[in-house]
Amino acid sequence: MDRDRAAGRGGIEAVVFDMDGVLVDSEQLWDAARREVAKETGGRWHAGATEAMMGMSSLEWSRYMHEVIGVPLPPEEISEAVVERLLGLYEKHLPLMPGAREAVGRLAERWPLGLASSSNRPVIDRVLRLSGLDRHFRATVSSEEVRRGKPAPDVYLEAARRLGVEPGRCAAVEDSTNGILAAKSAGMRVISIPNREFPPKEEALRAADAVAGSLEELTPRLVLGER
């Protein structure tokens, strides 16, 4: 479908996906990998650490683990240790969300797609390659590549820039509190598919323009607000 027609129906010219928790059921794997590194190095995990780090860039969460959780390694080494564990798990089994390939393919037939993720660049590239979804995305951005991680809008603004589309002409698909707030701050139409293990706060859900129960419900009509 051409851009003029898309813009004429709902003003949407591109769709930007989050990755963790939306396309890959990975939030608990990130959590487990971080907890393992903290435990093995003498860090002190505390209630709220998991939620606090959701959406942070690798620089931000590795610094958080060093400064708040007390992992004695430098932040760069913390990030490398966590990512190494995660990639090993992905090579054995990629926990792709049910309906992820179909949903991405469905929207790619209509709009150019971007990806705005808090994951490290090697993780993004490995997930897209292993899943075969790389062919659908015209632009992918890691929060490593922008100044601030979610809930700041930087990663979404950069995705829109790389797609060549105004942020206000983009729809975003998110699952977490920080992700929803980041996309909303960027001026995008936000479709939330709440993470069941780590559900977004009510304030974030209220900020979303639409809420879906699963990727199966992610249709062009929902993106355009025609549901």
C-alpha positions in Angstrom: 0.0 0.0 0.0 1.4 3.4 -0.9 2.2 6.1 1.7 -0.4 8.6 0.5 -3.2 6.1 0.9 -2.0 5.1 4.4 -1.7 8.7 5.5 -5.2 9.4 4.2 -6.6 6.8 6.5 -5.7 7.6 10.0 -2.5 9.5 9.2 -0.3 6.6 9.9 2.8 6.2 7.6 4.9 3.7 9.5 4.7 1.3 12.5 7.5 0.9 15.0 7.7 -2.2 17.2 9.3 -2.7 20.5 11.1 -6.1 20.7 11.4 -7.5 24.2 8.0 -8.5 25.5 6.3 -7.7 22.2 8.0 -9.9 19.6 10.1 -12.0 22.0 9.0 -13.4 25.3 12.3 -12.4 26.8 11.8 -10.1 29.8 12.1 -13.0 32.3 15.3 -14.2 30.5 16.9 -10.7 30.8 15.8 -10.7 34.5 17.3 -14.2 35.1 20.6 -13.3 33.4 21.0 -10.1 35.4 20.1 -11.9 38.7 22.7 -14.6 37.9 25.4 -12.0 37.3 24.5 -10.2 40.5 24.5 -13.3 42.5 27.8 -14.6 41.2 29.6 -11.4 41.8 28.2 -10.5 45.2 25.6 -8.0 44.2 22.5 -7.5 46.3 19.2 -7.8 44.3 16.3 -5.8 45.7 12.6 -5.6 45.2 11.8 -3.2 42.4 15.1 -3.7 40.5 13.5 -5.7 37.7 10.9 -3.0 37.0 13.4 -0.2 37.4 15.6 -1.6 34.7 12.9 -2.3 32.1 13.4 0.0 29.2 16.8 1.2 30.3 19.6 1.3 27.7 22.5 -1.2 28.3 24.6 1.7 29.6 21.9 2.7 32.0 21.0 -0.8 33.4 24.6 -1.9 33.7 25.5 1.3 35.6 22.4 0.7 37.8 23.6 -2.9 38.5 27.0 -1.5 39.4 25.9 1.5 41.5 22.6 0.3 43.0 22.8 -3.5 43.1 26.5 -3.4 43.9 28.0 -5.6 41.2 31.7 -4.9 41.5 32.4 -5.2 37.7 32.7 -2.2 35.5 29.4 -1.5 33.7 30.8 -2.5 30.3 31.7 -5.9 31.7 28.3 -6.3 33.4 26.6 -5.7 30.1 28.9 -8.1 28.2 28.3 -10.9 30.8 24.5 -10.5 30.7 24.3 -10.4 26.9 26.6 -13.4 26.6 24.2 -15.4 28.8 21.2 -14.2 26.9 22.6 -15.0 23.4 23.5 -18.5 24.5 19.9 -19.0 25.5 18.6 -17.6 22.2 20.8 -19.9 20.2 19.2 -22.9 22.0 15.7 -21.6 21.8 14.3 -18.3 20.6 11.1 -17.6 22.6 9.2 -15.8 19.8 5.8 -14.6 20.9 2.8 -16.4 19.4 1.7 -14.7 16.3 4.8 -12.5 16.0 5.7 -13.5 12.5 2.2 -13.2 11.3 1.6 -9.8 12.9 4.9 -8.4 11.5 4.1 -9.7 8.1 0.6 -8.4 8.2 1.6 -4.8 9.0 4.7 -5.0 6.7 2.3 -5.4 3.7 0.9 -2.0 4.5 3.5 0.1 6.1 7.3 0.4 6.4 8.3 -1.0 9.8 10.9 0.1 12.4 12.1 -1.4 15.6 12.9 0.6 18.7 14.5 -1.6 21.4 16.3 -1.3 24.7 18.3 -4.4 23.8 21.9 -4.2 22.9 22.6 -4.1 19.1 24.0 -7.7 19.0 20.8 -9.0 20.7 18.6 -7.2 18.2 20.5 -8.5 15.2 20.5 -12.1 16.6 16.8 -12.1 17.3 15.8 -10.8 13.9 18.2 -13.2 12.1 17.1 -16.2 14.1 13.4 -15.4 13.7 13.7 -14.4 10.0 12.0 -11.1 10.7 15.0 -9.0 9.6 13.6 -8.8 6.1 10.6 -6.9 7.3 12.3 -4.0 9.1 13.6 -1.0 7.2 15.1 0.6 10.3 16.2 -0.8 13.7 17.5 1.2 16.7 19.0 0.2 19.9 18.9 2.5 22.9 22.7 2.1 22.9 22.6 4.3 19.9 20.7 7.3 21.5 21.4 9.5 24.5 18.6 8.2 26.7 16.8 5.0 27.1 13.0 4.6 27.7 10.9 6.3 29.1 12.7 9.1 27.2 11.4 9.2 23.6 14.9 9.2 22.0 14.9 5.6 20.6 11.4 6.2 19.0 12.4 9.6 17.6 15.5 8.0 16.1 13.5 5.1 14.6 11.1 7.6 12.9 14.1 9.7 11.6 15.7 6.6 10.1 12.3 5.7 8.5 12.0 9.2 7.1 8.5 9.6 8.7 7.4 12.3 11.2 6.9 10.7 14.7 3.3 11.9 14.7 2.7 9.8 11.6 3.9 6.6 13.3 2.2 4.0 15.4 4.2 2.2 18.1 3.6 -1.3 19.5 4.6 -1.6 23.2 4.2 -3.8 26.2 5.8 -2.0 29.2 5.3 1.1 31.3 8.5 2.8 30.2 8.0 1.8 26.5 4.5 3.1 26.4 5.5 6.4 27.9 8.5 6.7 25.6 6.4 6.2 22.4 3.8 8.5 23.7 6.4 11.2 24.5 7.6 10.8 20.9 4.1 11.8 19.7 3.2 8.4 18.3 -0.1 6.6 18.3 0.5 3.8 20.9 -0.9 0.3 20.8 -0.2 -1.6 24.0 -0.1 -5.3 24.3 0.5 -5.6 28.1 3.2 -7.9 29.3 1.6 -10.6 31.4 4.6 -11.2 33.6 5.5 -7.6 34.1 2.2 -5.7 33.4 2.4 -1.9 32.7 1.1 0.5 35.3 -2.4 1.8 35.0 -1.1 5.3 34.2 0.7 3.9 31.2 -2.3 1.9 30.0 -4.4 5.1 30.2 -1.8 6.9 28.0 -2.0 4.2 25.3 -4.4 4.9 22.4 -5.4 1.2 22.1 -4.9 -2.0 24.1 -4.8 -5.4 22.5 -4.8 -8.8 24.3 -2.3 -10.4 21.9 -0.4 -10.0 18.6 -3.3 -11.8 16.9 -5.4 -8.7 17.6 -2.8 -6.4 16.0 -4.4 -5.6 12.7 -4.2 -2.6 10.3 -7.7 -1.6 11.6 -6.4 -1.5 15.2 -3.4 0.5 14.1 -5.6 3.0 12.3 -8.1 3.2 15.2 -10.9 1.7 13.3 -11.6 -1.2 15.7 
